[in-house]
């Protein structure tokens, strides 16, 4: 049958680092200064190397060497929390850090592009009630969560 996809929401990203890390080399004031910092990079199969950043119509590509490449967003977050460098993270992952820790926003006017999240499933005629309930729950969760919906503000503590 035909495949159907429904857009659930978007994942918004930010550049984040521990205050302890930023105290040593200082806070970068422009995307170009990121090359002078330790970068913690999420690296998985189809992920392109480098970071893309946007501020309104302005776009920059950062191809600086990574101090660390990790294929797990939570491990990248934990490396940033340990003061190992600056990470590009989904804000929802950054927000899930333990309450006793914190990450500071770096270059908050510059953002990586949002990543759309879709559900892909066979024709909706044959959708099981469990799958339908999951999709409805995901859509509702994205709609209620301002970080996933708009990507605004620093990571929040629950």
Helices and strands as residue ranges (DSSP letters): E 3-11, E 13-17, H 19-25, G 31-36, E 39-42, E 51-55, E 58-62, E 68-70, H 73-81, E 86-90, H 91-95, E 104-106, E 115-122, G 124-126, H 129-144, H 146-149
